[in-house]
């Protein structure tokens, strides 16, 4: 049977005991009714998987003793999805959940000319990424950035492969058929698409126009499709 799996903010090599935060302690002790001596798994979202025994089953500051630590290196392929924030927060949360489940390395909320909603509840959004990581039994947490201006992302990206998915007419190559690189980034626009000026600026910064299929997709759907195609290149041939 799989052991309960929880997230910890930090872990130091060689650390023998860990005091869980109040929310996690409450879940372990009051919800799951776990007792001293029972085991659980912990991860810091940076590749470490800890096997630990409950040493003190206090409902507010449960303490565990670390028994075993394994480390899983990050995936060789690093995929970044830079996607516009959207008006419907629940739809953006759905994207975050699915992108985290497929193992995306980095997510950047974009502020574009046509982005309608700029307020971003970072703590809630990051908590959704954490929950999805745990649900999918992963030990690497996607790096969720604070919202960034479109022009800043263009100027600062160092990815080897740079893509932009836009809805304007013009030549585009299917993303599924691109030669995938160790690092890649794709830009996904707002509900009203990128402006022509934004598209031109992306081209000037070396971003290549790509298509995600034959139909026009919602922002959050486009983000998930791009995540799958870049994270699992062979999926494009299925």
Secondary structure, DSSP 8 states (H G I E B T S, - for coil): ----EEE-S---TT--EEE--HHHHHIIIIIS---TT-EEEEE-SBSEEEEEEEEE--SSS-EEEEEEEEE----S-EEEEEEE--S-HHHHHHHHHHHHHTT-SEEEEEE-TT-------HHHHHHHHHHHHHHTT-SB--EE---EEHHHHHHH---SEEEEE--SSS--EEGGGS---SEEEEEE--TT---HHHHHHHHHTT-EEEE--SS---HHHHHHHHHHHHHSGGGGG-
